[in-house]
Amino acid sequence: MEEIKTFEAKYALRLDEATKAEASREKDILNRVKDLLNDEKYTWRTIDILAFKSGVTKGEALDLLRRDPNVVFGIGKSGQIAKLKYRGSDTL
């Protein structure tokens, strides 16, 4: 019984560390994507470009962007696109 408790304690610690690392990674990716969306040269950016320039898959970029209420999606000539409702100084 003691072996099980020891295993569970070690597993819980590792799970917590992995969860924190994943959350940090996702935050870093979202920051890179939002930096691209804040670029004044572009109102809209394709999901493909956002994913490529952020170093993630298109699916991963979409998953992160869908969680953000400040992101708006549309369809452009090049496929699915996104923009921020409010940019930099426009934020509420």
FIMI-859858 format. One line per field, with one value per residue (C-alpha): residue number from 1; residue in one letter; x, y negated, z negated. Coordinates in Angstrom, 1 decimal, decimal comma. Layout:
// residues N
seq = [NUM ...]
type = [A ...]
c1 = [X ...]
c2 = [Y ...]
c3 = [Z ...]
END
This chain:
// residues 92
seq = [1 2 3 4 5 6 7 8 9 10 11 12 13 14 15 16 17 18 19 20 21 22 23 24 25 26 27 28 29 30 31 32 33 34 35 36 37 38 39 40 41 42 43 44 45 46 47 48 49 50 51 52 53 54 55 56 57 58 59 60 61 62 63 64 65 66 67 68 69 70 71 72 73 74 75 76 77 78 79 80 81 82 83 84 85 86 87 88 89 90 91 92]
type = [M E E I K T F E A K Y A L R L D E A T K A E A S R E K D I L N R V K D L L N D E K Y T W R T I D I L A F K S G V T K G E A L D L L R R D P N V V F G I G K S G Q I A K L K Y R G S D T L]
c1 = [0,0 2,9 4,4 1,1 1,1 4,7 3,9 0,8 2,8 5,5 3,0 1,0 4,1 5,2 1,7 1,6 5,0 3,8 0,6 2,4 4,9 2,1 0,2 3,4 4,1 0,5 0,8 4,1 2,5 -0,6 1,7 3,5 0,3 -1,2 2,0 1,4 -2,3 -1,3 1,0 -0,5 0,4 -2,3 -5,9 -6,5 -3,9 -4,4 -4,4 -1,7 0,6 -0,1 0,7 3,8 5,3 4,5 6,1 2,9 0,4 -2,6 -4,8 -2,9 -3,1 -6,8 -7,4 -5,6 -7,3 -10,7 -10,3 -9,7 -12,8 -10,8 -10,2 -12,6 -12,6 -13,5 -12,9 -10,6 -9,2 -6,4 -8,6 -9,5 -8,4 -8,3 -8,0 -8,3 -11,5 -9,4 -5,7 -3,0 -4,2 -7,8 -8,2 -10,8]
c2 = [0,0 -2,4 -1,8 -2,9 -6,1 -6,8 -6,2 -8,4 -11,3 -11,1 -10,9 -13,8 -16,0 -15,1 -15,6 -19,1 -20,0 -18,8 -20,7 -23,9 -23,4 -23,0 -26,0 -28,1 -26,8 -27,7 -31,1 -31,7 -30,6 -32,7 -35,7 -35,1 -34,8 -37,9 -39,9 -38,9 -40,0 -43,3 -44,2 -47,4 -46,4 -43,7 -43,8 -40,1 -37,2 -33,7 -30,9 -29,2 -32,2 -32,6 -29,0 -28,9 -32,1 -30,9 -27,5 -25,4 -23,4 -25,1 -23,0 -24,1 -27,8 -27,5 -25,8 -28,6 -31,3 -29,9 -30,2 -34,0 -36,1 -39,0 -37,0 -37,2 -34,6 -35,0 -33,5 -35,1 -34,3 -32,3 -30,4 -30,9 -34,3 -35,9 -39,4 -41,0 -42,8 -45,3 -45,9 -47,3 -50,7 -49,8 -47,4 -48,1]
c3 = [0,0 -0,8 2,7 4,3 2,2 3,2 6,8 6,8 5,1 7,7 10,5 9,2 9,1 12,6 13,9 12,3 13,9 17,3 17,0 16,1 18,9 21,5 20,2 20,5 24,0 25,1 23,6 25,5 28,8 28,3 27,6 30,9 32,8 31,2 32,0 35,6 35,4 33,9 36,9 38,2 41,8 41,8 40,6 41,3 41,4 42,7 40,2 42,3 42,0 38,3 37,7 39,8 38,3 34,8 35,3 34,8 36,8 38,2 35,9 32,8 33,9 34,4 31,1 29,2 31,2 30,7 26,9 27,2 27,3 28,9 32,1 35,0 37,9 41,5 44,9 47,4 50,9 49,3 46,8 43,2 41,7 38,3 36,8 33,4 32,4 30,5 31,2 28,9 27,9 28,9 26,1 23,5]
END
